[in-house]
């Protein structure tokens, strides 16, 4: 069993104060682990058994605390965009260019978004990146209803007026029944 050693960034009372004033259970456990190792001299395995974390997690917390200081123990949100090709402003600028193309009658598809992004970034991106980009900014699939380019609206209206309504029941076929006995 390895012995965990804490660098004295904070005094025992400051560690206890941070532990007591934690905002969440996870943050409390982290400060409790640091407090028990620093003030009581427990081994990481013993602390892990006491507070319900893995021994490896305790060693990792001690290492992080020793090398990065007390601020590293405070939990930060895990979500968000940690790795992105463009920031949100850059993505909005890219989509504005595509919106202008769409307003002129162009069809914007994921492949088009992908090509624009690759041109702007200077490297290849996946088609999933294009779909995620569109979804992130609230774009959705909109397809126009199909219309024939040579349609004649007058002929359509005439047909609607003079054709048999489709809601009428079909005519029954009459069969003659003959008695051949």
Helices and strands as residue ranges (DSSP letters): H 12-20, H 25-35, I 36-40, H 44-51, H 55-68, G 70-72, H 88-103, H 110-121, H 127-136, H 153-162
